[in-house]
């Protein structure tokens, strides 16, 4: 069964839902599968996941996706220990020379 799935992925590419769980080298590509291209989502560097820095993150405010939906530019507001570290939006740099960024899942509060 897995050989069949690998063959389908090789021919047609990985479906967007599967890409969420396999990780992304590009932040714009990851945010593109969400409603509104991920504006309002909280992202965190992958190195910080599972550490004491879970309250340090960036809230995405603007996404420009390049032609082909494989890359783009992302802007956001950085929060450090739950408080805004900057008053203005700044570009979130990702790529080979910077950290890999992941979506920050927040647990849903039960009433």
C-alpha positions as CSV (number, residue, x, y, z in Angstrom):
1,X,0.0,0.0,0.0
2,X,2.7,2.5,0.9
3,X,4.5,1.9,-2.4
4,X,1.3,2.8,-4.2
5,X,0.9,6.0,-2.2
6,X,4.6,7.0,-2.8
7,X,4.1,6.5,-6.5
8,X,1.0,8.7,-6.5
9,X,2.8,11.4,-4.5
10,X,5.8,11.2,-6.9
11,X,3.5,11.7,-10.0
12,X,1.1,14.3,-8.6
13,X,2.8,15.8,-5.6
14,X,1.9,15.7,-1.9
15,X,-1.7,16.9,-1.2
16,X,-1.9,20.1,0.9
17,X,-3.2,18.4,4.0
18,X,-0.4,15.9,4.1
19,X,2.1,18.7,3.7
20,X,1.0,20.2,7.0
21,X,2.1,17.1,8.9
22,X,5.4,16.6,7.0
23,X,6.8,20.0,7.6
24,X,7.7,22.8,5.2
25,X,10.9,24.4,4.3
26,X,9.0,27.6,3.3
27,X,6.7,29.5,5.6
28,X,4.6,31.0,2.8
29,X,4.0,27.5,1.4
30,X,2.8,26.3,4.8
31,X,0.5,29.3,5.3
32,X,-1.0,28.9,1.8
33,X,-3.2,25.9,2.9
34,X,-4.9,27.9,5.6
35,X,-8.0,30.1,5.2
36,X,-6.9,33.7,4.4
37,X,-3.4,32.5,3.6
38,X,-2.7,32.1,7.3
39,X,-3.2,35.7,8.4
40,X,-3.7,35.8,12.1
41,X,-1.9,32.4,12.7
42,X,0.8,32.1,15.3
43,X,4.1,30.7,14.1
44,X,7.2,29.7,16.1
45,X,10.8,28.7,15.1
46,X,11.0,24.9,15.1
47,X,13.9,25.0,17.6
48,X,11.6,26.6,20.2
49,X,8.9,24.0,20.0
50,X,8.7,22.0,23.3
51,X,10.9,24.5,25.2
52,X,10.1,27.2,27.7
53,X,9.7,29.6,24.8
54,X,6.1,28.6,23.9
55,X,4.9,32.0,24.8
56,X,7.3,33.6,22.3
57,X,5.9,33.6,18.7
58,X,5.0,35.7,15.7
59,X,1.4,36.6,14.6
60,X,1.2,36.6,10.8
61,X,-0.3,39.9,9.5
62,X,0.4,39.9,5.8
63,X,1.3,37.2,3.2
64,X,2.4,37.8,-0.4
65,X,2.7,34.5,-2.3
66,X,4.8,34.3,-5.4
67,X,3.6,32.9,-8.7
68,X,3.4,29.2,-8.5
69,X,2.6,29.3,-4.7
70,X,6.0,27.8,-3.8
71,X,7.5,30.9,-2.1
72,X,6.6,34.3,-1.0
73,X,7.1,37.0,1.7
74,X,5.5,37.0,5.2
75,X,5.2,39.8,7.7
76,X,4.1,39.7,11.3
77,X,4.3,41.1,14.8
78,X,6.7,39.4,17.2
79,X,5.6,38.5,20.7
80,X,8.1,37.8,23.5
81,X,6.7,36.1,26.6
82,X,3.2,37.0,25.5
83,X,3.8,40.7,25.0
84,X,4.4,42.6,21.7
85,X,8.2,43.0,21.2
86,X,7.7,45.5,18.4
87,X,4.9,47.9,17.6
88,X,5.2,47.5,13.8
89,X,5.1,44.6,11.5
90,X,8.4,43.2,10.3
91,X,9.3,40.6,7.6
92,X,9.7,37.0,8.9
93,X,12.9,35.7,7.4
94,X,13.0,32.0,6.6
95,X,15.1,29.9,4.3
96,X,18.5,28.1,4.3
97,X,20.2,30.8,6.4
98,X,17.6,31.1,9.1
99,X,15.4,28.9,11.3
100,X,12.6,26.7,10.1
101,X,9.2,28.1,11.3
102,X,6.3,26.0,12.4
103,X,2.6,26.6,13.0
104,X,2.0,27.0,16.7
105,X,-1.0,24.9,17.7
106,X,-2.9,26.3,20.6
107,X,-5.1,24.0,22.7
108,X,-8.8,24.7,22.6
109,X,-10.2,25.8,25.9
110,X,-13.2,23.8,27.0
111,X,-16.1,25.7,28.5
